[in-house]
Amino acid sequence: MADIEKGGAARIGRRTVAGEGRAIRVLLVDDHQVVRRGLRTFLEVQDDIEVVGEASDGAEGIAAAEQLRPDVVLMDVKMPGMDGIEALRKLRELANPARVLVVTSFTEQRTVVPALRAGAAGYVYKDIDPEALAGAIRSVHAGHVLLQPEVAEALLAQDEGNSSQGRGTSLTDREREVLGLIADGRSNREIARALVLSEKTVKTHVSNILMKLDLADRTQAALWAVRHGIGV
């Protein structure tokens, strides 16, 4: 059965995320109870993060996400039953999909690449410093793409022969500006501020970029931009 715990009202003394009125709601999905317990213990002392539930495999994670509507899901890749890759694909089909930060011990390219292609907003390893993990959660929640350097290198290496290479010429100057800022890790809100545009206009540009480059999400767009010298 799913190890799901509903999150109640924010605890007394807990600060909320500036400008959002509440803490970042996090769901833990990992088949190791010790890992979940460790993550919960650390995250519950963070003023702006609230652990709203836990699940021990992908299927339970989907059910928990539908029930609890977290902002961010911390998910392992290799789990019994439905693994993290399949769960990522199904999470994207939900009406209000959470941002997913993969937290795993698997570093192989054959694991990294499918997770990112399935829609992960970030990919970090379980030996990450606790404070860095909290920062990663905040970053992913804010709309950033977050990859450890070796993860980015793995995806770049895998995509060297990507058929979208010649499609960059179809981008407008404004779309190239937006793409460069995506590569710089900016959220839509930050891009809108930098270019003096509305967030709605930025979202339209991002959609056009993904369509023209035949990419699935902004993670792939960021890596495409780096590979082709756009942005950082």
C-alpha positions in Angstrom: 0.0 0.0 0.0 1.1 3.5 -0.6 2.9 5.2 2.3 1.0 8.5 1.8 0.7 11.1 4.5 -1.6 14.1 3.9 0.0 17.4 4.7 -2.0 19.6 7.0 -1.9 23.3 7.7 1.5 24.9 7.8 3.1 24.6 11.2 3.3 27.5 13.6 6.5 29.4 13.1 7.0 28.1 9.5 7.7 30.9 7.1 6.1 30.8 3.6 7.6 31.3 0.2 7.9 35.0 -0.5 5.2 36.1 -2.8 3.4 32.8 -2.9 1.6 32.6 0.4 2.7 29.1 1.3 5.6 26.7 1.6 6.7 24.6 -1.3 4.8 21.3 -1.2 7.1 18.3 -1.7 6.2 14.7 -2.3 8.9 12.0 -1.7 8.9 8.9 -4.0 11.6 6.4 -3.2 11.4 2.6 -2.5 13.9 2.9 0.5 12.1 4.0 3.7 15.4 5.0 5.2 16.0 7.4 2.3 12.6 8.9 2.6 12.9 9.3 6.4 16.3 11.1 6.0 14.9 13.4 3.4 11.8 14.2 5.5 13.9 14.8 8.6 16.1 17.4 6.8 13.4 19.0 4.7 11.0 19.5 7.6 13.4 21.9 9.3 13.4 24.1 6.2 11.2 27.2 6.7 9.8 27.3 3.2 9.4 23.6 2.4 6.7 21.2 3.5 6.8 17.5 3.0 3.1 16.6 2.2 3.5 12.9 1.5 5.6 9.8 0.6 5.3 6.9 -1.8 7.4 3.8 -2.3 7.2 3.3 -6.1 6.0 5.0 -9.3 2.4 3.9 -9.2 2.0 5.0 -5.6 3.7 8.3 -6.5 1.2 9.0 -9.2 -1.7 8.3 -6.9 -0.1 10.5 -4.2 0.5 13.3 -6.7 -3.2 13.3 -7.8 -4.4 13.3 -4.2 -1.9 15.8 -2.6 -1.1 18.1 -5.6 2.6 18.8 -4.6 4.6 21.5 -6.2 7.8 19.4 -6.5 8.3 15.6 -6.5 11.6 14.2 -5.4 11.8 10.8 -7.2 14.2 8.0 -7.5 14.6 6.3 -10.9 15.0 2.6 -10.1 12.1 1.3 -8.1 10.1 -1.9 -8.1 6.9 -2.0 -10.0 6.5 1.2 -11.9 9.9 2.8 -12.1 10.7 6.6 -12.0 10.9 6.9 -15.8 7.4 5.6 -16.4 6.1 7.6 -13.5 7.6 10.8 -15.0 5.8 10.2 -18.2 2.5 9.7 -16.4 3.0 12.7 -14.1 3.2 14.9 -17.2 -0.3 13.8 -18.1 -1.9 15.1 -14.9 -4.0 18.3 -15.1 -1.5 20.2 -12.9 1.8 18.3 -13.1 4.3 18.9 -10.4 7.9 19.7 -11.2 10.0 16.6 -10.8 13.6 16.6 -9.3 15.2 13.2 -9.8 17.3 12.3 -6.7 19.1 9.0 -7.4 22.4 7.1 -7.1 22.4 6.0 -10.8 24.9 8.0 -12.9 24.8 5.9 -16.1 23.9 7.7 -19.3 21.2 5.1 -20.1 19.5 6.2 -16.9 20.1 10.0 -17.1 18.9 10.5 -20.6 15.6 8.7 -20.4 14.7 10.6 -17.2 15.4 14.0 -18.7 13.5 13.0 -21.9 10.6 11.9 -19.8 10.2 15.3 -18.3 12.5 15.7 -15.2 13.1 19.3 -14.4 16.4 18.4 -12.6 18.7 15.4 -11.9 20.9 15.2 -8.9 22.7 12.5 -7.0 21.9 11.2 -3.5 25.3 12.3 -2.2 24.3 15.9 -2.8 24.9 18.2 0.1 21.6 18.7 2.1 21.6 22.4 1.8 22.3 22.1 -1.9 19.3 19.8 -2.2 17.0 22.4 -0.5 18.4 24.9 -3.0 17.7 22.5 -5.8 14.0 22.2 -4.7 13.6 25.9 -4.6 15.3 26.3 -8.0 13.1 23.7 -9.7 10.0 25.1 -8.1 10.9 28.6 -9.5 11.0 27.1 -13.0 14.7 26.5 -13.5 16.3 23.5 -15.2 18.8 22.0 -12.7 21.5 19.5 -13.8 24.7 18.6 -12.2 27.6 19.2 -14.6 28.3 15.5 -15.4 24.6 15.0 -16.0 24.5 17.8 -18.6 27.6 16.3 -20.2 26.0 12.9 -20.5 23.0 14.3 -22.3 25.1 16.5 -24.5 27.2 13.5 -25.6 24.1 11.4 -26.3 22.6 14.2 -28.4 25.6 15.0 -30.6 23.8 13.6 -33.7 20.4 15.0 -32.9 18.4 15.7 -36.1 17.3 19.1 -34.7 20.8 20.5 -35.3 19.9 22.4 -38.4 16.6 23.7 -37.3 18.0 26.7 -35.3 18.0 28.8 -38.4 14.1 28.9 -38.2 14.3 30.7 -34.9 13.6 34.4 -34.8 16.0 36.8 -33.1 13.6 37.1 -30.1 13.3 33.3 -29.8 17.1 33.0 -29.8 17.2 35.6 -27.0 14.6 33.6 -25.0 16.5 30.4 -25.7 19.7 31.9 -24.5 18.0 32.9 -21.2 16.6 29.4 -20.8 20.2 28.0 -21.2 21.2 30.5 -18.5 18.7 28.8 -16.2 16.1 31.6 -16.1 12.4 30.9 -15.3 9.7 32.4 -17.6 9.1 35.1 -15.0 12.8 36.1 -15.0 12.9 36.0 -18.8 9.9 38.3 -19.0 11.6 40.8 -16.7 14.9 40.7 -18.6 13.2 41.2 -22.0 10.4 43.5 -20.7 7.7 41.1 -21.9 4.6 39.5 -20.4 4.9 36.0 -19.0 2.2 34.9 -21.5 4.4 36.1 -24.4 7.4 34.3 -23.0 5.4 31.1 -22.8 4.4 31.5 -26.4 8.0 32.0 -27.4 9.1 28.9 -25.4 6.3 26.8 -27.1 7.5 28.0 -30.5 11.1 27.2 -29.7 10.2 23.6 -28.7 8.1 23.1 -31.7 10.7 24.4 -34.2 13.5 22.4 -32.6 11.3 19.3 -32.1 12.2 19.2 -28.4 10.0 17.9 -25.6 10.7 20.5 -22.8 12.9 23.3 -21.6 15.6 20.9 -20.3 16.3 19.7 -23.8 16.1 23.3 -25.1 18.7 24.4 -22.5 21.1 21.7 -23.5 20.5 22.3 -27.3 21.3 26.0 -26.7 24.6 25.1 -24.9 25.6 22.6 -27.5 25.0 25.2 -30.3 26.6 28.1 -28.5 23.5 30.1 -27.6 23.5 31.7 -24.2 26.0 30.4 -21.6 
